[in-house]
């Protein structure tokens, strides 16, 4: 009866290798299974010095790359072993099946050799026992191979999960680095806009671009104090305001969303991009180290290097969450000077 139960166990074993993925949980793949260690994410660019990658961030990136490389190596090793395991399992199963049939036939023979005497009976019993032991070994080997296959399959699933997690962290870190580099570029462009002024004195540009109705002012920007063109057409509510990082007041000019914003004096576009609390921003270099700053724009219609005339459209009024307005400054070098007197207010 034991022989029948053993052979029934043999026949019940699956003939395919596909079931190994669903082996019981909790078994380990070579080394203890554990999720990939979390790698410290870099802080948001606003929380670090502009554009500066710290040594800690570089170390975090290197550590994360090493973990990804370790996963790649583990995956390659597991796939190789799994590919070699398949043929071994098929061979072991076929051998166990053949030996199981032989064992079953010997077991069914029972006491038939009794006519040959006691020695024949003992010899037959020994053959049956040897067949049983060999079959048992084959079944145990097949079980071991299937268990190992399950370990490898689960290990590959874990590697795939960990790789997704690490790749997500890597992408986030790369995005943070790019954001920091972009912030550094903006900061450098913003700072350089106030240090690379055109030559002073006779700086003149064509007036009346895009149908502007401004009268040319003799001399440079300094001569236009109190007579600068208002930055939006028509009347608008204005009030003094400050932006973070400035040392003097600017003006908030309330106007309808999308209203055209124009150059108050002829100049060259020194900066045209988004920048911190200014939102979308255009800086015009008017020569003699004088600049006009137009922020909180909804759209920017010029690019760095463009020459614009007084009254020429440079963008539109935007809304950064505090209502539609233009934020306007006048600067002398890096110093913010009160804008109202320059507009005759």
C-alpha positions in Angstrom: 0.0 0.0 0.0 2.9 2.3 0.7 4.1 1.7 -2.9 0.7 2.7 -4.3 0.7 5.9 -2.2 4.3 6.8 -3.4 3.4 6.2 -7.0 0.2 8.3 -6.6 2.3 11.1 -5.2 4.5 10.8 -8.3 1.6 11.0 -10.7 0.1 14.0 -8.9 3.2 16.1 -9.5 2.7 18.7 -12.3 4.5 18.0 -15.6 5.1 21.7 -16.3 7.4 24.2 -14.6 5.0 27.1 -14.7 3.6 26.5 -11.3 6.8 27.5 -9.5 5.8 31.2 -9.5 3.0 30.4 -7.0 5.1 28.6 -4.5 4.4 29.3 -0.8 5.5 32.8 0.4 8.3 33.4 2.9 11.1 31.4 1.2 14.3 33.3 0.5 16.3 33.6 -2.7 19.9 32.9 -1.7 20.1 35.8 0.7 17.4 37.3 3.0 14.6 39.0 1.0 14.3 42.7 1.9 12.9 45.7 0.1 15.4 48.1 -1.4 16.7 50.6 1.1 15.2 54.0 0.8 17.7 56.6 -0.5 17.4 60.1 0.9 15.8 62.3 -1.6 17.4 65.7 -2.3 15.6 68.7 -1.0 13.5 70.9 -3.2 15.5 73.6 -5.0 13.9 76.3 -2.9 15.3 74.8 0.2 19.0 74.7 -1.0 21.4 77.3 -2.2 20.6 78.4 -5.7 21.9 75.8 -8.2 24.4 74.2 -5.8 24.6 70.4 -5.7 25.8 69.3 -2.3 28.2 66.5 -1.6 25.4 64.7 0.2 23.3 64.7 -2.9 26.1 63.3 -5.0 26.7 60.5 -2.5 22.9 59.7 -2.5 23.0 59.5 -6.3 26.0 57.2 -6.2 24.5 55.0 -3.5 21.2 54.7 -5.5 23.1 53.8 -8.7 25.0 51.1 -6.8 21.7 49.6 -5.6 20.4 49.6 -9.1 23.6 47.9 -10.3 23.2 45.3 -7.5 19.6 44.6 -8.6 20.8 44.2 -12.2 23.4 41.7 -11.2 21.0 39.7 -9.0 18.4 39.6 -11.8 21.0 38.3 -14.3 22.2 35.6 -12.0 18.7 34.5 -11.1 17.5 34.4 -14.7 20.6 32.3 -15.6 20.0 29.8 -12.8 16.3 29.6 -13.6 17.0 28.9 -17.3 19.3 26.0 -16.3 16.8 24.7 -13.7 14.1 24.1 -16.3 15.8 21.2 -18.2 17.0 19.7 -14.9 13.5 19.6 -13.6 12.1 18.1 -16.8 14.8 15.4 -16.7 14.3 14.6 -13.1 10.5 14.4 -13.5 10.8 12.1 -16.5 13.3 9.8 -14.6 11.1 9.7 -11.5 8.0 8.8 -13.7 9.9 5.9 -15.3 11.2 4.6 -12.0 7.8 5.0 -10.5 6.3 2.7 -13.1 9.0 0.2 -12.6 8.5 0.3 -8.8 4.8 -0.1 -9.2 5.3 -3.2 -11.4 7.7 -4.7 -8.9 5.4 -4.0 -6.0 2.4 -5.7 -7.9 4.5 -8.8 -8.3 4.1 -9.4 -4.5 5.3 -12.9 -3.5 5.4 -14.4 -7.0 9.1 -15.4 -6.8 8.3 -17.7 -3.8 8.6 -20.7 -6.1 12.2 -20.0 -6.4 12.8 -20.5 -2.8 13.8 -18.2 0.1 16.8 -16.7 -1.6 14.7 -15.6 -4.6 12.1 -14.1 -2.3 14.8 -12.1 -0.5 16.4 -11.0 -3.8 13.0 -9.8 -5.0 12.4 -7.9 -1.8 15.8 -6.2 -2.0 15.0 -5.1 -5.6 11.7 -3.6 -4.5 13.4 -1.7 -1.6 16.2 -0.4 -3.9 13.6 0.8 -6.4 11.7 2.5 -3.6 14.8 4.3 -2.3 15.8 5.5 -5.8 12.3 6.7 -6.5 12.1 8.5 -3.2 15.4 10.3 -4.0 14.1 11.3 -7.4 10.9 12.7 -5.9 12.8 14.6 -3.2 15.2 16.0 -5.9 12.2 17.1 -8.0 10.6 18.7 -5.0 13.9 20.6 -4.2 14.2 21.8 -7.8 10.6 23.1 -7.8 11.2 24.8 -4.5 14.3 26.5 -5.8 12.5 27.5 -8.9 9.8 29.1 -6.8 12.5 31.0 -4.8 14.0 32.3 -8.0 10.7 33.4 -9.5 9.7 35.2 -6.3 13.1 36.8 -6.2 12.8 38.1 -9.7 9.4 39.6 -8.8 11.0 41.4 -5.8 13.8 42.6 -8.0 11.3 44.0 -10.4 9.4 45.8 -7.6 12.6 47.2 -6.1 13.8 48.4 -9.5 10.5 50.3 -10.1 11.0 52.0 -6.7 14.6 52.9 -7.2 13.9 54.1 -10.7 11.2 56.4 -9.4 13.7 57.7 -6.8 16.3 58.2 -9.5 13.9 60.1 -11.7 12.8 62.3 -8.9 16.4 63.1 -8.0 17.3 63.8 -11.6 14.3 66.1 -11.9 15.4 67.9 -8.7 18.9 68.4 -10.1 17.5 69.7 -13.3 15.2 72.1 -11.4 18.2 73.3 -9.4 20.3 73.8 -12.5 17.4 75.7 -14.1 17.0 77.8 -11.0 20.7 78.6 -11.1 20.5 79.6 -14.7 17.6 81.9 -14.0 19.4 83.4 -11.0 22.5 84.0 -13.1 20.5 85.5 -15.9 18.6 87.7 -13.5 21.8 88.9 -11.8 23.7 89.5 -15.0 20.8 91.5 -16.4 21.7 94.3 -14.0 25.5 94.2 -14.6 25.8 94.2 -18.4 24.2 97.5 -19.2 24.5 99.1 -22.6 26.7 102.1 -23.0 25.0 105.2 -21.6 24.5 108.7 -22.8 23.4 108.5 -26.4 21.5 105.2 -26.2 18.5 105.6 -28.6 16.1 103.2 -30.1 13.3 103.4 -32.7 10.1 104.8 -31.0 6.6 103.9 -31.9 7.1 100.2 -32.6 3.8 98.3 -32.9 1.9 101.6 -33.2 3.0 103.1 -29.9 2.0 106.7 -29.4 4.9 107.8 -27.3 6.9 110.9 -28.0 10.7 110.5 -28.1 12.5 111.9 -25.1 15.7 113.8 -25.8 18.7 112.3 -24.1 19.0 109.0 -22.2 16.8 107.3 -19.7 17.8 109.7 -16.9 16.4 112.6 -18.9 13.0 110.9 -19.0 12.4 111.0 -15.3 8.8 112.0 -14.7 7.9 111.5 -18.4 8.2 107.7 -18.8 5.4 106.1 -20.7 2.9 104.4 -18.4 3.4 100.6 -18.7 -0.2 99.8 -19.6 -2.6 101.9 -21.7 -5.3 103.9 -20.0 -5.8 104.7 -16.4 -5.1 102.0 -13.7 -5.0 101.7 -10.0 -1.4 101.7 -8.7 0.1 101.3 -5.2 3.6 100.8 -3.9 4.7 97.3 -3.2 7.8 95.2 -2.6 9.0 91.9 -3.8 11.3 89.6 -1.8 15.0 90.4 -2.3 14.5 94.1 -3.4 15.8 97.1 -1.5 13.3 99.6 -2.7 9.6 99.9 -3.6 8.0 99.0 -6.9 4.5 99.5 -8.1 1.5 97.2 -8.4 -0.5 98.3 -11.4 -4.0 96.8 -11.4 -5.4 96.1 -14.9 -7.6 93.6 -16.6 -6.1 90.2 -17.2 -4.5 90.0 -20.6 -4.0 93.8 -20.9 -0.9 94.6 -23.0 2.2 95.6 -21.1 4.5 98.0 -22.9 8.0 99.3 -22.7 8.2 102.5 -20.8 11.3 103.6 -22.7 13.4 102.2 -25.6 15.7 99.5 -24.6 17.1 96.0 -25.1 15.6 92.8 -23.5 18.1 91.7 -20.8 15.9 89.0 -19.2 12.7 87.2 -20.3 11.8 84.2 -18.1 10.0 83.2 -14.9 11.9 84.2 -11.7 10.8 83.6 -8.1 8.2 85.9 -6.6 8.2 88.0 -9.8 6.5 85.3 -11.8 7.0 85.7 -15.6 9.4 88.7 -15.9 10.9 91.0 -18.5 13.9 93.2 -17.7 14.7 96.0 -20.2 18.1 97.6 -20.3 17.7 101.3 -21.1 21.4 102.2 -21.0 23.4 104.0 -18.3 22.7 101.1 -16.0 19.0 101.9 -15.9 16.5 99.1 -16.1 12.8 98.7 -16.0 11.4 95.5 -14.5 7.9 94.2 -15.5 6.8 91.1 -13.5 3.6 89.1 -12.8 3.1 88.8 -16.6 0.6 86.4 -18.1 2.6 86.1 -21.3 6.0 87.2 -22.5 6.1 88.5 -26.1 9.9 89.2 -26.4 13.1 87.3 -26.0 16.6 88.2 -24.7 18.4 90.5 -27.1 15.4 92.0 -28.7 15.5 95.8 -29.2 12.1 97.4 -28.3 10.8 100.9 -28.7 8.9 102.9 -26.2 5.3 101.7 -26.1 6.1 98.4 -27.8 4.3 95.4 -26.3 6.5 93.1 -24.2 3.8 90.9 -22.6 0.4 90.9 -20.9 -0.9 91.4 -17.4 -1.1 88.1 -15.5 -2.5 86.7 -12.2 -0.2 84.8 -9.9 -3.0 84.3 -7.3 -3.3 87.8 -6.0 -5.5 89.3 -8.7 -4.6 90.6 -12.2 -1.8 93.1 -12.0 1.6 94.2 -13.3 4.5 94.5 -10.9 6.8 97.3 -12.1 10.2 98.5 -10.9 12.9 100.9 -12.0 16.5 100.0 -11.1 19.8 101.7 -11.2 22.3 98.9 -11.4 21.1 96.4 -8.8 19.5 99.1 -6.7 15.7 99.4 -6.8 14.6 103.0 -6.8 11.1 104.4 -6.3 9.2 104.0 -9.6 6.4 106.4 -9.1 8.4 109.6 -9.7 9.7 108.2 -13.0 6.2 107.8 -14.2 5.1 111.2 -13.1 2.9 109.9 -10.3 
